[in-house]
Amino acid sequence: MAKFYKAAGVDIDLADQIVEKIKPLIKETSIPGVIGEIGGFGGLFSLTGQKYQEPVLVSGTDGVGTKLKIAFALNKHDSVGIDLVAMCVNDIITCGAKPLFFLDYISMGKLSEKVTIDLIKGIIAGCKMANCALVGGETAQMPGFYPGGEYNLAGFAVGIVERSKIIEGKEIKEGDLVVGLTSNGLHSNGFSLVRKVLFESNKYKIEDKISSFKRLLGEELLVPTKIYVQPILHISKKYKILGIAHITGGGIIENIPRVLPEGVSIQIDQKSWPKSYLFSLIQKEGNISDEEMYHTFNMGIGMVLIVHGNEVLEIIKELKLMDCDSYIIGKVIKGNKQVII
């Protein structure tokens, strides 16, 4: 027992106990390729048996940001674990990659068994949604570094794609259509602005009940990011997907141009999909312009696909069968890699 280290605020024995408790849960995420189990210095994954002629590994990393402040206030921590996975796997799916494995990094001032296990349960749930394995992670105890009850999260995902099937956006041309896949509200972006507009002004409290929402305001904000891996992998086997954009920080206006080739822009019809009242509430209370809203938030669209017009209705129908609502929200026009709302 490291009694002096424990007196300094680091409980190694508790950390070991937590690892033993979560090992059976982590095994539930195992997929072909996983070697060994949690506890080593590195997570092992074999590519033997993967049916690719020219496999390319794709990696992504992200966090949850100041949405964590909402989790702290509500003392609810599993959903941000889902967010952590979503923010990483949704990024790598944009180039057509199938997620293989995930690693997490959790750091907190004083180790809490309940909070840590809740976080990891959320991460495990996210990995199951993405059909990827949790192969490792790190829980860092950093006494004096975070205020009481707070922590930070980072995630790392690795996927695989056939080189010839990488989705890069090079084939996008004028006349192609834009399909927007609906979001679960804010997902994990814009929370610094949300907290300033709604809570720092003291107009609202986390526990407020607003008639337009089925949940408390804080619970509505905490709804986890939708994971689009399975629907996108499914339709990409049947249809030609020309480009995919994950609508995260920077909103619709900044993220779609990342997949556009030279010579084209995107024209978006903002009336073409339904939007949660949450966006209207934030805009009204903050007196925020439409332009800034579309620069900051996903505005109800978590992922964008650019496809040929002759396949768009079949793609929307196929997505619906997978419980993924989508709409034709715009078209490709001549331009200079811009989004015109």
C-alpha positions in Angstrom: 0.0 0.0 0.0 1.4 3.4 -1.1 0.3 5.2 2.1 2.4 8.3 1.5 1.3 8.7 -2.1 -2.3 8.2 -0.9 -1.8 10.9 1.7 -0.7 13.2 -1.2 -4.0 12.5 -2.9 -3.2 9.6 -5.2 -4.9 6.3 -4.4 -3.2 3.6 -6.5 -5.1 0.8 -4.7 -8.5 2.2 -5.6 -7.4 2.7 -9.2 -6.4 -1.0 -9.3 -9.8 -2.0 -7.8 -11.6 0.0 -10.4 -9.7 -1.6 -13.3 -10.6 -5.1 -12.0 -14.3 -4.1 -11.7 -14.5 -2.8 -15.3 -12.5 -5.6 -17.0 -15.7 -7.8 -17.5 -17.5 -4.8 -19.0 -14.7 -3.9 -21.4 -14.6 -7.5 -22.7 -18.1 -6.9 -24.0 -16.6 -4.6 -26.6 -14.1 -7.2 -27.9 -14.1 -7.8 -31.7 -11.9 -10.0 -33.9 -8.4 -8.7 -33.8 -8.2 -7.8 -30.1 -5.2 -9.4 -28.4 -5.0 -9.7 -24.6 -6.9 -7.6 -22.1 -6.8 -4.2 -20.3 -3.9 -3.7 -18.0 -0.8 -3.7 -20.2 1.3 -0.7 -21.3 -0.3 -0.7 -24.8 -3.5 -2.0 -26.4 -2.9 -4.8 -29.0 -4.9 -5.3 -32.1 -4.1 -7.7 -35.0 -4.9 -6.8 -38.6 -4.6 -10.5 -39.6 -7.9 -11.6 -41.2 -9.0 -8.1 -42.2 -10.1 -8.5 -45.8 -8.4 -5.5 -47.5 -6.1 -5.5 -50.5 -4.4 -2.2 -49.6 -5.5 -1.3 -46.0 -5.1 2.2 -44.7 -5.3 3.0 -41.0 -7.2 6.2 -40.0 -6.8 7.8 -36.6 -8.7 10.5 -34.8 -8.7 12.2 -31.4 -11.0 14.5 -29.6 -12.6 15.4 -26.2 -15.9 16.5 -24.9 -15.1 20.1 -24.1 -17.0 22.3 -21.7 -20.1 20.1 -22.0 -18.5 18.4 -19.1 -19.6 21.4 -16.9 -23.2 20.3 -17.4 -22.3 16.7 -16.4 -20.6 18.0 -13.2 -23.7 20.1 -12.4 -26.1 17.2 -12.8 -23.7 14.7 -11.4 -24.4 12.5 -14.5 -21.4 11.1 -16.2 -22.2 8.1 -18.4 -23.5 10.1 -21.3 -20.3 12.2 -21.8 -18.5 8.8 -22.2 -20.7 8.2 -25.2 -19.9 11.8 -26.4 -16.2 11.0 -26.1 -16.4 8.0 -28.4 -18.8 9.7 -30.8 -16.5 12.7 -31.4 -13.7 10.4 -32.5 -15.4 7.7 -34.5 -17.7 10.2 -36.3 -14.5 12.0 -37.5 -12.8 8.9 -38.9 -16.0 7.6 -40.6 -15.9 10.7 -42.8 -13.3 9.1 -45.0 -15.1 5.8 -45.1 -13.1 4.1 -42.3 -14.5 1.4 -40.1 -13.5 2.0 -36.5 -11.4 -0.8 -35.0 -10.5 0.2 -31.5 -10.6 3.1 -29.0 -8.6 4.3 -26.1 -9.6 6.8 -23.4 -7.8 9.2 -21.1 -9.5 10.3 -17.9 -7.9 12.8 -15.5 -9.3 14.0 -12.2 -8.2 15.6 -9.1 -9.5 13.0 -6.6 -10.3 9.6 -7.9 -14.0 8.7 -7.5 -15.0 5.1 -8.1 -18.6 5.9 -9.0 -17.7 8.7 -11.4 -14.9 6.7 -13.1 -17.1 3.6 -13.6 -20.0 5.7 -14.9 -17.6 7.3 -17.4 -16.2 4.0 -18.6 -19.7 2.5 -18.8 -20.6 5.4 -21.2 -17.4 4.8 -23.2 -18.2 1.1 -23.4 -21.8 1.9 -24.6 -20.3 4.2 -27.3 -17.9 1.6 -28.4 -20.7 -0.9 -28.8 -22.7 1.6 -30.9 -19.6 2.0 -33.2 -18.8 -1.7 -33.1 -15.2 -1.0 -32.0 -13.1 -2.4 -29.1 -12.0 -0.6 -26.0 -8.4 -1.8 -25.9 -6.8 0.5 -23.4 -6.8 3.8 -21.5 -5.4 5.8 -18.7 -6.9 7.2 -15.5 -4.7 9.9 -14.1 -5.0 11.2 -10.6 -3.9 14.8 -10.4 -4.6 16.3 -6.9 -4.7 20.0 -6.8 -5.0 20.3 -10.6 -8.8 20.3 -10.9 -11.5 21.8 -8.7 -13.4 19.2 -6.6 -15.7 16.9 -8.6 -14.3 17.9 -12.0 -12.3 15.9 -14.5 -11.3 16.0 -18.2 -11.6 13.4 -21.0 -9.7 12.7 -24.2 -10.3 9.9 -26.7 -8.4 8.2 -29.5 -9.9 6.0 -32.3 -8.3 4.0 -35.0 -10.1 2.6 -38.0 -9.4 1.0 -41.3 -10.4 1.6 -45.0 -9.5 0.2 -48.4 -7.2 2.7 -50.0 -9.3 2.7 -53.2 -12.4 3.4 -51.2 -11.2 6.4 -49.2 -13.8 9.2 -49.4 -12.0 12.4 -50.1 -14.5 14.6 -51.9 -12.5 14.9 -55.1 -15.4 13.7 -57.2 -17.9 16.3 -55.9 -19.3 18.4 -58.7 -22.0 21.0 -59.5 -25.5 19.5 -59.2 -24.7 16.9 -56.6 -27.0 17.0 -53.5 -26.4 17.5 -49.8 -28.1 15.1 -47.3 -28.2 16.1 -43.7 -28.4 13.5 -41.0 -30.2 14.8 -37.9 -28.4 15.4 -34.7 -29.3 14.8 -31.0 -29.4 18.5 -30.3 -26.1 20.3 -29.6 -23.9 17.2 -29.5 -20.6 18.4 -28.0 -19.9 21.9 -29.4 -20.7 25.4 -28.5 -21.1 24.9 -24.8 -19.0 27.8 -23.8 -21.4 30.1 -25.5 -24.4 28.1 -24.2 -23.3 28.4 -20.6 -22.6 32.1 -21.0 -26.0 32.8 -22.6 -28.2 30.6 -20.5 -26.5 30.3 -17.1 -24.0 33.1 -16.5 -26.8 35.6 -17.1 -28.8 33.8 -14.3 -31.8 33.6 -16.7 -31.9 29.8 -16.4 -30.8 27.0 -14.1 -29.7 23.5 -14.9 -32.8 22.1 -13.1 -35.3 24.3 -15.0 -38.2 22.6 -16.6 -39.1 24.2 -20.0 -42.4 23.2 -21.5 -40.9 22.6 -25.0 -38.6 19.9 -23.5 -39.4 16.5 -22.2 -36.4 16.7 -19.8 -34.9 19.2 -17.5 -32.9 21.9 -19.3 -29.6 20.4 -18.2 -30.7 16.9 -19.3 -31.6 18.3 -22.7 -28.2 19.8 -23.0 -26.5 16.6 -21.9 -28.1 14.3 -24.6 -25.1 12.5 -26.1 -23.7 12.9 -29.5 -25.3 10.6 -32.1 -22.9 7.9 -33.4 -23.3 7.6 -37.2 -20.9 4.7 -37.8 -23.3 1.9 -38.6 -25.7 3.8 -40.9 -22.9 5.3 -42.9 -21.0 2.0 -43.2 -24.2 0.4 -44.3 -25.2 2.8 -47.0 -21.6 3.2 -48.3 -21.7 -0.4 -49.3 -24.7 0.2 -51.6 -24.4 3.8 -52.8 -21.7 6.1 -54.0 -20.9 8.6 -51.2 -18.9 11.5 -52.7 -18.1 13.4 -49.4 -18.9 13.3 -45.7 -18.5 16.1 -43.2 -18.9 15.7 -39.4 -20.6 18.9 -38.1 -18.6 19.8 -35.0 -16.9 22.9 -33.8 -17.3 25.6 -36.5 -20.8 24.4 -37.3 -22.2 23.8 -40.8 -20.4 26.8 -42.3 -16.8 25.7 -41.5 -17.0 22.0 -41.6 -18.5 21.2 -45.0 -15.8 23.1 -46.9 -13.2 20.7 -45.5 -14.4 18.1 -47.9 -15.0 20.2 -51.0 -12.7 20.3 -54.1 -11.8 23.6 -55.8 -14.4 25.2 -58.0 -17.5 24.3 -56.0 -19.5 25.6 -53.0 -22.6 24.4 -51.1 -25.9 26.2 -51.0 -28.0 25.2 -47.9 -31.7 25.7 -47.5 -32.1 26.3 -43.8 -35.8 25.6 -43.9 -35.4 22.1 -45.3 -35.1 20.3 -41.9 -36.7 20.6 -38.5 -34.7 22.1 -35.6 -34.9 21.6 -31.9 -36.3 24.5 -29.9 -33.0 24.4 -28.0 -31.3 26.3 -30.9 -34.1 29.0 -30.9 -33.8 29.4 -27.2 -30.0 29.9 -27.3 -30.3 32.4 -30.3 -33.1 34.4 -28.7 -31.5 34.6 -25.2 -28.1 35.5 -26.6 -29.4 37.8 -29.4 -27.1 35.8 -31.7 -27.2 36.3 -35.5 -28.1 33.4 -37.9 -24.5 33.6 -39.3 -22.9 33.0 -35.9 -25.4 30.2 -35.0 -24.4 28.4 -38.2 -20.7 29.1 -37.4 -21.0 27.6 -33.9 -23.6 24.9 -33.8 -24.7 22.0 -35.9 -28.3 23.5 -36.0 -29.8 20.0 -36.0 -27.5 18.4 -38.5 -24.8 16.2 -37.1 -23.4 14.7 -40.3 -23.6 15.7 -44.0 -23.3 13.5 -47.0 -22.8 14.7 -50.6 -24.3 12.3 -53.1 -25.5 11.9 -56.7 -29.0 13.2 -57.2 -30.2 10.0 -58.8 -29.5 8.1 -55.5 -30.6 10.6 -52.9 -34.1 9.3 -52.3 -33.0 5.7 -51.9 -30.2 6.8 -49.5 -32.7 8.8 -47.3 -35.1 5.8 -47.3 -32.2 3.4 -46.4 -31.1 5.7 -43.5 -34.7 5.8 -42.2 -34.7 2.0 -42.0 -31.7 2.4 -39.7 -33.5 4.9 -37.4 -31.5 7.7 -38.9 -33.6 10.6 -40.1 -32.2 12.7 -43.0 -33.2 15.4 -45.4 -32.0 17.0 -48.6 -30.7 20.2 -47.2 -28.8 21.7 -50.2 -26.9 21.3 -53.4 -23.5 21.8 -54.9 -23.0 24.9 -57.0 -20.1 26.7 -58.6 -18.0 28.6 -56.2 -14.9 28.7 -54.0 -15.3 26.1 -51.3 -17.9 28.1 -49.3 -21.2 27.4 -47.6 -24.0 29.7 -48.5 -27.0 29.6 -46.1 
